Amino acid sequence: MFDFKGKTAVVTGGAQGIGRAVCESFGEAGAAVAYMDNDPEAIAERDLAFREIGYACLSYAGDVGEEGDVRKFYDAVLKQYGSVDFLVNNAAIAKAGFDGSISAFEHILRINLTGAYICAHVFAPALNEGGSIVNMSSIRALQSEKYTEAYSASKGGILSLTHALSISLGPKIRVNAISPGWIEVTEYQKESGRKPFRVTEADKIQHPVGRVGEPSDIANMCLYLCSDMASFITGQNFIVDGGMTKKMVFV
């Protein structure tokens, strides 16, 4: 469905979870892929897997919250590929909430929100005409459970950052956001970090589509937003949650 031969995609947080699925999907569509992650063990596993499949891929170990790391990654990407067509700001962490420390709250915002801005700021000059940035938000930007303050705030900020960047970078570059719902990523984690998880029927019926999300559901939306089919779409947020946030629940 998508043909990205001759294109280059940059993905943050690309060694595991949704980011890994995005990298694989771009590779399957013919794009050269460069990804950044802060987990060397996960990077080693993914690099081996990508080489076995035969994808053109560059990896870099670094922290998106550190401008110096992002600039070194940028230099490596430009040296190998010359330019960039797509940037997917996917890297994020989710731990501290209202019961955590202020420093933990600030650290999460630094990675999840400031990190996305740093990457957009550094890579935008290298993006080709018609390029696309996709920022990964979350349905946590729109609704919450207890103790999700830091993560929710960072993902809410991503929505505002997205529409602001779409104005600043248009018309050369389009900028959109995806807000995933429940995505089961167990099989996309590094082997040492995988924990057995069984999706129950109760889990499935929370979703009007009758199932929990898969990483490919988000990767497919990402590829669509980077394709020419989405050339008239910018500044938008796309909720990909199987309809879960539209279903009323009475407790």
Secondary structure, 3 states (H helix, E strand, C coil): CCCCCCCEEEEECCCCHHHHHHHHHHHHCCCEEEEEECCHHHHHHHHHHHHHHCCCEEEEECCCCCHHHHHHHHHHHHHHHCCEEEEEECCCCCCCCCCCCHHHHHHHHHHHHHHHHHHHHHHHHHEEEEEEEEEECCHHHCCCCCCCHHHHHHHHHHHHHHHHHHHHHCCCEEEEEEEECCECCHHHCCHHHCCCCCCCHHHHHCCCCCCCECHHHHHHHHHHHHCHHHCCCCCCEEEECCCHHHCCCCC
